[in-house]
Amino acid sequence: MSRDAILGAIRRGLRRGPLPADQAAMLAGRLERHPRHLVPARSRVPRAEQLALFVRNVEKEFGTVERVPDAAAVPAAIADYLAAQNLPARLVRAPHPELDALPWAARPMLQVEARAARPEDAVSVQHAFAAVAETGTLVLPSAPERPTTLNLLPDTAIVVLRARRVVGAYEEAWDLLRAEHRDAASGGFMPRNVMLVTGPSRSADIEQTLELGAHGPRRLHVVLIEDDAAAAPSGHAGAGPGAAMHGPPAGQDAAAAAPSPHEG
Amino acid sequence: MPQITSPAFKENAARALADAALQKALSGSRGAFLARRQAAIAALPEFERLREIGRDIKNHTLAHLDFYLEAYAAKVEAAGGTVHWCPTADDARAAVLAICRRVGARTVTKGKSMISEELGLNEHLEAHGITPVETDLGEYILQLRREPPSHIIAPAFHLNREDWEASFRAAHTDLPRERVFRERRDILAEARSRLRARFLAADVGITGANFLIAETGSSVIVTNEGNGDLTQTLPRVHVVLASIEKVVPTLEDCCALLRLLARSATGQDFSVYTTFSTGARRAGDLDGPEEYHVVLLDNGRSGMIGTGFQDMLRCIRCAACMNHCPVYGAVGGHAYGWVYPGPMGAVLTPSLVGVDKAGHLPNASTFCGRCEAVCPVKIPLPGMMRHWREREFERHLTPATVRGNLRLWAWFARRPGAYRAATRLAVGALSLLGRGRGAFRSLPLAGGWTRGRDLPVPEPGGTFMARYARAQRERRA
């Protein structure tokens, strides 16, 4: 069997047979514990700075960020953004409970459909599971309420993100997923697809010169809901280094939780 | 397998040096890579420590590769995917073709994959009536031009803007002939609109993998364009091509390596899309493929384990080595004659296709050591090239004149008295012959040297050894 041929050749090279049970158990334990390696110091800063780092990094990668005080302000912010970009007031959004709860009706001119993206869609609004300050990266796991095509097909991708869901490093985002997500099919925590998105699509294939808008979105706009008191520029004192290192408290499942009082 | 022209490296290199358009492309592009990488690394003080961590993660994985591959495959299967274990390139081509045939595929979209190049997959699919469509911008134009990539992350590194325009005009004949490409952006926009339709029509999407994760059974692609994601999201079937050394234990291990990859490759802190795929569409999902297959390729790699070339399997394909290589910079990637160019290719190609065919490649190095100095996982590339040279010599693949001259040199080198006498004689004769001029433009028996450059006339004062001894005496006095 080809599987045995490959494994056999590897073992011949390693000059041993299959791993003895105790060693295999040790490696299985390492998989179970998934120890962290060095996490760069740049993201281990107080909450307010962490959030500022996230914003700076998105902008460095040619994305844009608008900070809004609460969830109620999101539809207006999106409508104004589309108008400012000369884009039609029509969008397709993730059928996510948090986005369902937004007061879209307050902007009756905005045509909103909740579904996966189609090729003709020009603007999408996605829900961010989390984001990573280290490099200004959005964490977008696939789910029935978070279709992957929204991240890819429209020319303009808008992502709604709650400040509490901004963590320092990638490892913290994985821990959130491990804690909050259980896949019925595999029994694991990984959904079918997790996209880490850092800025709009681009290519440098023509003479190594950067051009935005290759096959994915040309624009990436983050609407950041300031729902983290510790991260507010004035609320600096509340954020100890411990809080910064561990990110938002576990159990804040954005996917499952009803809209919080902040979003009233 | 794609055609191998590595045995003709010398002729390839000579042609490349005389190719004005290629030289323009090479000189125009290289500086950007180096400066961006430098800036990204300067902004991450931990980079050096991360290199050591990256090396250790890969070494740990390779030492237990059988365990991690089995763990990985079990997780893929638990998530509803299928792993096709393929010892050879033939097995892998057959596995891909069988999947395509079973689902009745007519067109297949493809993300960038060096394994696909290694398999010559496009030719194989075409020969069986299936149309492959490369969707990475660089790979797309190369498919139009029917050329292989010349760089592992920037496949169209050897092309200039004029080439892009000419190829697009030749291929997209349904578009108005008088259209103008004012900027590079216009070229990009045309490719984007052409490929949109292809993404939507494809039956199967094939991508490579930068990493496989044993903990979760995920495959990871790292891209900037988004073509890889469209390729693996829209069609009914997603096929991942990956070689066995891509596996790492956990997401944490993967993140440590991801912190090295983009910085070393394009000088970005992180690529735009780093995507983890685990199995097929789940209950309730509104999009994503219905089938997920991993074609897991060995093709000679297991034979490197336990040998002096095992360290090469740490490679994460960032291309920093070729971006910094003076030889690659002079001749470009095609001269190397197979899939993998530059220093990593000079080590990997002889391992995968045989030193009898690729023996020139490890000789195409000045041993300046920059490749090793920039390698994010600290692969001792020059040491391994030296190792190949030794093997080549042992197997009598080195040309007779080289062997004869080496033997002659070795005879003198082992007899210091004779060596000093001979060099004294040679330097004296050259000084005498070259009196009044700075350099020889030609010299009997040294045609190989003077064809490409002048030979300087020795400076007064005798051989290096003589001058060194004199300097030592003077210092002591």
Chai-1 contact restraints between the chains, C-beta under 6 A:
chainA,res_idxA,chainB,res_idxB,connection_type,confidence,min_distance_angstrom,max_distance_angstrom,comment,restraint_id
A,S2,B,W85,contact,1.0,0.0,6.0,A-B,restraint_1
A,S2,B,P87,contact,1.0,0.0,6.0,A-B,restraint_2
A,R3,B,W85,contact,1.0,0.0,6.0,A-B,restraint_3
A,A5,B,P87,contact,1.0,0.0,6.0,A-B,restraint_4
A,I6,B,W85,contact,1.0,0.0,6.0,A-B,restraint_5
A,I6,B,P87,contact,1.0,0.0,6.0,A-B,restraint_6
A,I6,B,D298,contact,1.0,0.0,6.0,A-B,restraint_7
A,L7,B,D66,contact,1.0,0.0,6.0,A-B,restraint_8
A,A9,B,S302,contact,1.0,0.0,6.0,A-B,restraint_9
A,I10,B,L65,contact,1.0,0.0,6.0,A-B,restraint_10
A,I10,B,D66,contact,1.0,0.0,6.0,A-B,restraint_11
A,I10,B,S302,contact,1.0,0.0,6.0,A-B,restraint_12
A,I10,B,I305,contact,1.0,0.0,6.0,A-B,restraint_13
A,R11,B,D66,contact,1.0,0.0,6.0,A-B,restraint_14
A,G13,B,I305,contact,1.0,0.0,6.0,A-B,restraint_15
A,G13,B,G306,contact,1.0,0.0,6.0,A-B,restraint_16
A,L14,B,G306,contact,1.0,0.0,6.0,A-B,restraint_17
A,L19,B,F67,contact,1.0,0.0,6.0,A-B,restraint_18
A,L27,B,H64,contact,1.0,0.0,6.0,A-B,restraint_19
A,L27,B,F67,contact,1.0,0.0,6.0,A-B,restraint_20
A,L31,B,E215,contact,1.0,0.0,6.0,A-B,restraint_21
A,L31,B,P249,contact,1.0,0.0,6.0,A-B,restraint_22
A,H34,B,T250,contact,1.0,0.0,6.0,A-B,restraint_23
A,H34,B,E252,contact,1.0,0.0,6.0,A-B,restraint_24
A,R36,B,E252,contact,1.0,0.0,6.0,A-B,restraint_25
A,H37,B,I53,contact,1.0,0.0,6.0,A-B,restraint_26
A,H37,B,A256,contact,1.0,0.0,6.0,A-B,restraint_27
A,L38,B,E46,contact,1.0,0.0,6.0,A-B,restraint_28
A,L38,B,R49,contact,1.0,0.0,6.0,A-B,restraint_29
A,L38,B,I53,contact,1.0,0.0,6.0,A-B,restraint_30
A,P40,B,E46,contact,1.0,0.0,6.0,A-B,restraint_31
A,A116,B,L286,contact,1.0,0.0,6.0,A-B,restraint_32
A,A116,B,D287,contact,1.0,0.0,6.0,A-B,restraint_33
A,P119,B,L200,contact,1.0,0.0,6.0,A-B,restraint_34
A,T135,B,D269,contact,1.0,0.0,6.0,A-B,restraint_35
A,T135,B,F270,contact,1.0,0.0,6.0,A-B,restraint_36
A,T137,B,F270,contact,1.0,0.0,6.0,A-B,restraint_37
A,P144,B,G284,contact,1.0,0.0,6.0,A-B,restraint_38
A,P144,B,D285,contact,1.0,0.0,6.0,A-B,restraint_39
A,P147,B,L286,contact,1.0,0.0,6.0,A-B,restraint_40
A,P147,B,D287,contact,1.0,0.0,6.0,A-B,restraint_41
A,T148,B,T233,contact,1.0,0.0,6.0,A-B,restraint_42
A,T148,B,D287,contact,1.0,0.0,6.0,A-B,restraint_43
A,T149,B,D287,contact,1.0,0.0,6.0,A-B,restraint_44
A,L152,B,G226,contact,1.0,0.0,6.0,A-B,restraint_45
A,L152,B,D229,contact,1.0,0.0,6.0,A-B,restraint_46
A,L152,B,L230,contact,1.0,0.0,6.0,A-B,restraint_47
A,Y170,B,C255,contact,1.0,0.0,6.0,A-B,restraint_48
A,E171,B,E252,contact,1.0,0.0,6.0,A-B,restraint_49
A,E171,B,C255,contact,1.0,0.0,6.0,A-B,restraint_50
A,W174,B,L251,contact,1.0,0.0,6.0,A-B,restraint_51
A,A185,B,G80,contact,1.0,0.0,6.0,A-B,restraint_52
A,A185,B,R282,contact,1.0,0.0,6.0,A-B,restraint_53
A,S186,B,A78,contact,1.0,0.0,6.0,A-B,restraint_54
A,S186,B,A79,contact,1.0,0.0,6.0,A-B,restraint_55
A,M190,B,T216,contact,1.0,0.0,6.0,A-B,restraint_56
A,M190,B,S218,contact,1.0,0.0,6.0,A-B,restraint_57
A,M190,B,T278,contact,1.0,0.0,6.0,A-B,restraint_58
A,R192,B,G279,contact,1.0,0.0,6.0,A-B,restraint_59
A,R192,B,R282,contact,1.0,0.0,6.0,A-B,restraint_60
A,R192,B,G288,contact,1.0,0.0,6.0,A-B,restraint_61
A,N193,B,S277,contact,1.0,0.0,6.0,A-B,restraint_62
A,V194,B,F276,contact,1.0,0.0,6.0,A-B,restraint_63
A,M195,B,T275,contact,1.0,0.0,6.0,A-B,restraint_64
A,L196,B,T274,contact,1.0,0.0,6.0,A-B,restraint_65
A,T198,B,F270,contact,1.0,0.0,6.0,A-B,restraint_66
A,T198,B,V272,contact,1.0,0.0,6.0,A-B,restraint_67
A,G199,B,V272,contact,1.0,0.0,6.0,A-B,restraint_68
A,S201,B,E225,contact,1.0,0.0,6.0,A-B,restraint_69
A,S201,B,G226,contact,1.0,0.0,6.0,A-B,restraint_70
A,R202,B,N224,contact,1.0,0.0,6.0,A-B,restraint_71
A,S203,B,L137,contact,1.0,0.0,6.0,A-B,restraint_72
A,S203,B,E225,contact,1.0,0.0,6.0,A-B,restraint_73
A,D205,B,L137,contact,1.0,0.0,6.0,A-B,restraint_74
A,D205,B,G138,contact,1.0,0.0,6.0,A-B,restraint_75
A,D205,B,A156,contact,1.0,0.0,6.0,A-B,restraint_76
A,I206,B,W164,contact,1.0,0.0,6.0,A-B,restraint_77
A,I206,B,R184,contact,1.0,0.0,6.0,A-B,restraint_78
A,I206,B,I187,contact,1.0,0.0,6.0,A-B,restraint_79
A,E207,B,R161,contact,1.0,0.0,6.0,A-B,restraint_80
A,Q208,B,S29,contact,1.0,0.0,6.0,A-B,restraint_81
A,Q208,B,A32,contact,1.0,0.0,6.0,A-B,restraint_82
A,T209,B,R184,contact,1.0,0.0,6.0,A-B,restraint_83
A,E211,B,R184,contact,1.0,0.0,6.0,A-B,restraint_84
A,E211,B,R185,contact,1.0,0.0,6.0,A-B,restraint_85
A,E211,B,L188,contact,1.0,0.0,6.0,A-B,restraint_86
A,A214,B,E225,contact,1.0,0.0,6.0,A-B,restraint_87
A,H215,B,R192,contact,1.0,0.0,6.0,A-B,restraint_88
A,H215,B,E225,contact,1.0,0.0,6.0,A-B,restraint_89
A,H215,B,G226,contact,1.0,0.0,6.0,A-B,restraint_90
A,H215,B,N227,contact,1.0,0.0,6.0,A-B,restraint_91
A,H215,B,L230,contact,1.0,0.0,6.0,A-B,restraint_92
A,G216,B,G226,contact,1.0,0.0,6.0,A-B,restraint_93
